[in-house]
Amino acid sequence: MKTKPNKEVFSLMMTESEVVILRKPANLFRGIEAVGGWMSLTNNEIIFNPHKLNIQKQQLEILFSEIVEVTKRNTFYVIPNGIMIKEKSGQEYKFVIWGRSHLIKIINGKVKNK
């Protein structure tokens, strides 16, 4: 059950039992738009919360239990700053985020535990 956003916890829609483990600036590709915002890892999921200035402002939630693969990717084929997250449904999410090796290690650890 989701609760109202808690402004003290980065305006995320979270359950009461969720705890933010890591929060980093990131971009999420939605079509041709690279939506700027914040990626937060909780004990249950990845939450992407776009900045207010973006055209596409909807929050994205990816449950660790739905993730089948997390891989490194290059932005524009040459910049080594991206990750791709693939869900069981086949849905893929492409992010631009620095420090991706550490992030992938944390996500893979959470996926194995779900």
N, C-alpha and C positions, 0 to 999 in steps of 0.2 A: 504494500500500500504506500503510495507516494504522499508526501506531505507538502505543504506550501514551502516556497523557497525560503531559506534562512539566509538573510543578507550577511550574517557573520561567517557563513560557510560558502562564500563565493557565489551566492544566488543559485545554488544547485537544487534540483528536485531530487531529494534523497529520502530513503526510509530512515526511521529512527535508529536502526541498528547499523547503518553504514558509517564508515570512518574514512576520511580522505587520507590516502597514503602518500600521494604525490600529486603535484599540480604544476603544469608547465604551459607556457604559451605555445600555440600550435595553429596550423591552418588545415582545414579540411576541404578537399576538393569536392564540390557539389556542381556537377556539370563543368562549365568553363570557369565558374567562380571559385577562387581560393578564399574560403570563408575564414577570417581571422577570429581567434578566440582562445579559450583555455581548455586544455585536456586535463581532466582529473581522474586519477585512479583511486577507486574505493576498494574495500574488501570484497565487493560483489561485482563491480562493473567498471567500464570506462565511460566517462561522461564528457562530452564535448559541449561547451557552453559558448556560443558565438558572442562577439562584441555587439553592442547595440547599434553600431553604425553599419553593419552588414545588411545586404538586401535579404538574405536568407538567415533568419534569426532563430529557427527552431533548434532546440537542444537535441542532441543525439545520445542515446544510451546503448551500449553494447555489453551484454552480460558475458562474463568470463565463461560461463557454461555453454555459450553459443559459439565461441571462437574455436576454429579448427586450425588456423595458421596465422602467424605473424612473421612478415618478412621485411628485409630492408629493400628500399627502392630508391632510385635516383630521380630527383625532380628535373624535368626537362632532359632526361637521359644522362646528365653529367654531374649534377650536384648531389653529393651523398648525404642527404638530409631528410629522407622520407622513410615512411613505413607503410605497409599495406596490411590491413587486418581483414581476414576472410571468415565469414560465419558459416555455420552448417547449412544455411539456406542457399549459399552461393553468393550472397551479397558481399561486395568488397568495398572497403573504405580506405581512401588514400589520404595520408596526413603528411605535412611537412613539420618536422620537429627536430630540434638539435638534441644531441645526447641519446640518439636512438638505440645504441647497443645496450645501454643500461636500462632503458625503458622496455625493450624487447625481453630482456632477461627477467624483469619484474612481471611483465604480462604472462610470459611462458610459465613462470612459477605459479601464478594464480590459476592459469588454465589447467595445469596438471592437478591442482588441488580441488577442482570442481567436478 
